[in-house]
């Protein structure tokens, strides 16, 4: 079949779209890019609808017309909205996010670079601890359904899920950082230019707060999924073959039971990317959350836009990764795509 004929038949719908695992991955990546493009429009539009004049808010009431005109030209505020968006979008593709409107007007990448590193380390440590812990708790609770371990973990997880993050963080500060047991620093101050891994004691309390925030949801959905899988026919067949219960649980039940939990894991990790503001505020941790609040307060539009699209990209990436991982770890779903 010639190239022209193949293209004609594909346009008419005769040639089917790509199938299989790789076709699914391609479709999810393209859909993620489309979602990120639409989110970029929302982020830009939201910053444009902020009340007041960004140039005057930055320069103050005593600004001269010449300085206002110069700053508006620098921020492209004197151009149509569509031109401003296209210029900003082109800067993202070039890696140029503009200059911050605070301090010495450094590039936004320099201003938020250290903050991204600090928050990234905090989120990575919390994820490495909470995800395996949640999966293990949910699987063991399902295996020992209606037992002492199951009831105890259910009560503890429900209590942790009911507590807001700032309450958990404040309790940790009171218990471990101030009055009762002064084991750890109550605030996580990392000096400018310092790396968070050089201050392990300052990371302990924020990490515990984040682990307590995400573990209950993942563990409970994992328990519910594993209970359904453990009652399935193929798991019963594995038991009838004489396999050890540990082998049945971790090798046969877990790969299928973990699929629904992956979506919850992705949502909670995405929450860590956008909802880390409260924890960073309580512990005075210099991350993207505090940077976002400060940029909004100072009307630093380039920084607000950069952090907004960064958090949105984290959400989109984690959701696409969760969809792909669900297919890869679940034999039944992989078979359905063939």
Buried (B, 14 or more C-beta within 10 A) or exposed (E): EEEEEEEEEEEEEEEEEEEEBEEBBEEBBEBBEEBBEEBBEEBBEEBBEEEEBBBBBBBEEEBEEEBBBBBBEBBBBEBEEEEBBEBBBEBBEEEBBBBBBBEEBEBBBEBBEBBBBBBBBBBEBBBEBBBEBBBBBBBBBBBEBEEEBBEEBBEBBEEBBEBEBEEBBBEBBEBBBEEEEEEBBBEBEBEEEBEBEEBEEBBBBBBBBBBBBBBBBBBBBBBBBBBEBBEBEBBEEBBEEEBEEEEBBBEBBBBBBBBBBBBBBBBBBBBBBBBBBBBBBBBBBBBBBBBBBBBBEBBBBBBBBBBBBBBBBBBBBBBBBBBBBBBBBBEEBBEEEE
